[in-house]
Amino acid sequence: MSRRRPEAAGLPSVNLLSESAFARLAVRRLRQRFVAGGVVMLLLVGGAWAFQHLRVEETRKLVAVEQAETTRLTGQTQVLAPVRTFVNGVAVQQRTVESAMGSEVYISDVLDGVRDATPPGAQLTTVAVTIAATAAVGGAAVAGAVSACPGPDPFNTRTVVGCVTLSGTAGSRAEVGDMVIALGASHLFVEPFISTTTTGDGEAVTFSGSVGLSEKVYSGRYAAAPADATAAAPDTAEGGS
């Protein structure tokens, strides 16, 4: 059969191609479309692969840079290792000093406090100051046993960090009592106690006693004062006026 096409400009036209030729042309156009679609698909896949490849390469470069930086920093750390060892050693020595000097006491402050509490008419002949020292075990202050400083109430003792024993003479027992009151009013001392008073010729009074030291006597220059106020190794300082 022949296929007619619309007439153009009023003239008749005749299509001489067969239906099979039109079918072949349609198949050819379809093949061309499939080929074009395949080419586009290949281009898309190739572009995506190239993009991912570039990303992987960039990531590899970043990893290489970071590995080089890690190597450089590791080398610097190894160079500075002796410095770290020195710093750690200084820190250990610092803790040792803090443990050893945490119980430092200004003996001069203690003696000044005793002198200030002494009435004008009294005179001290001997003053002995015993300070409790702390021992460090595992970085902590550990207390040992030490003889308690005598107090006026043996059943209600208070915590002390040291003991001052003293003796001297006074014009009267009232002056001795004034001294006890003055010692009790000072923040440095705890539980003043006069154990003996003896009246001699001319009504002069010879006395002896003790007074405990509070935690206020610690200097605090090297470390905080130990929580426990007793210790195993007392240090003794003596003086007189």
VENFENQUI-V713607 format. One record per pair of residues at least 4 apart in sequence whose C-alpha atoms are under 7 Angstrom apart, sorted by the first residue. I is the first residue (numbers start at 1). J is the second residue. Records with the same first field share a line. If there is no record, write none. Layout:
I = J + J
This chain:
1 = 18
2 = 15 + 16 + 17 + 18
3 = 15
4 = 13 + 14 + 15
5 = 13 + 14 + 15
7 = 11 + 12 + 13
17 = 21
18 = 22
19 = 23
20 = 24
21 = 25
22 = 26
23 = 27
24 = 28
25 = 29
26 = 30
27 = 31
28 = 32
29 = 33
30 = 34
31 = 35
32 = 36
33 = 37
34 = 38
35 = 39
36 = 40
37 = 41
38 = 42
39 = 43
40 = 44
41 = 45
42 = 46
43 = 47
44 = 48
45 = 49
46 = 50
47 = 51
48 = 52
49 = 53
50 = 54
51 = 55
52 = 56
53 = 57
54 = 58
55 = 59
56 = 60
57 = 61
58 = 62
59 = 63
60 = 64
61 = 65
62 = 66
63 = 67
64 = 68
65 = 69
66 = 70
67 = 71
68 = 72
69 = 73
70 = 74
71 = 75
72 = 76
73 = 77
74 = 78
75 = 79
76 = 80
77 = 81
80 = 84
81 = 85
82 = 86
83 = 87
84 = 88
85 = 89
86 = 90
87 = 91
88 = 92
89 = 93
90 = 94
91 = 95
92 = 96
93 = 97
94 = 98
95 = 99
96 = 100
97 = 101
98 = 102 + 222 + 223
99 = 136 + 139 + 141
101 = 222
102 = 220 + 222 + 223 + 224 + 225 + 226
103 = 133 + 134 + 218 + 225 + 226
104 = 218 + 219
105 = 217 + 218 + 219
106 = 110 + 217 + 218 + 219
107 = 111
108 = 112
109 = 113
110 = 114
111 = 115
112 = 116
113 = 117
114 = 118
117 = 179 + 182 + 183
118 = 122 + 179
119 = 175 + 178 + 179
121 = 170 + 171
122 = 169 + 170 + 171 + 175
123 = 168 + 169 + 170 + 241
124 = 167 + 168 + 169 + 240 + 241
125 = 167 + 168 + 240 + 241
126 = 166 + 167 + 168 + 239 + 240
127 = 164 + 165 + 166 + 167 + 238 + 239 + 240
128 = 164 + 165 + 166 + 236 + 237 + 238 + 239
129 = 163 + 164 + 165 + 236 + 237 + 238
130 = 162 + 163 + 164 + 234 + 235 + 236 + 237
131 = 161 + 162 + 163 + 234 + 235 + 236
132 = 161 + 162 + 229 + 230 + 231 + 233 + 234 + 235
133 = 231 + 232 + 233 + 234
134 = 141 + 142 + 143 + 231 + 232
135 = 141 + 142 + 143
136 = 140 + 141 + 142
137 = 141 + 142
141 = 226
143 = 228 + 230 + 231 + 232
144 = 230 + 231 + 232
145 = 230 + 231 + 232
146 = 230 + 231 + 232
149 = 163 + 212
150 = 210
151 = 157 + 191 + 192 + 193
152 = 191 + 193
153 = 157
159 = 229
160 = 212 + 213 + 214 + 229
161 = 213 + 214 + 215 + 229 + 230
162 = 212 + 213
163 = 210 + 211 + 212 + 213
164 = 210 + 211 + 212
165 = 209 + 210 + 211
166 = 208 + 209 + 210
167 = 207 + 208 + 209
168 = 206 + 207 + 208
169 = 204 + 205 + 206 + 207
170 = 175 + 176 + 204 + 205 + 206
171 = 175 + 204 + 205
172 = 176 + 204 + 205
173 = 177 + 205
174 = 178
175 = 179
176 = 180
177 = 181
178 = 182
179 = 183
180 = 184 + 192
181 = 185
182 = 186
183 = 189 + 192
184 = 189 + 190 + 191 + 192
187 = 216
188 = 213 + 214 + 216 + 217
189 = 211 + 212 + 213 + 214
190 = 211 + 212 + 213 + 214
191 = 211 + 212
192 = 210 + 211 + 212
193 = 209 + 210 + 211
194 = 208 + 209 + 210
195 = 208 + 209
196 = 207 + 208 + 209
197 = 205 + 206 + 207 + 208
198 = 205 + 206 + 207
199 = 203 + 204 + 205 + 206
200 = 204 + 205
213 = 217
218 = 225
220 = 224 + 225
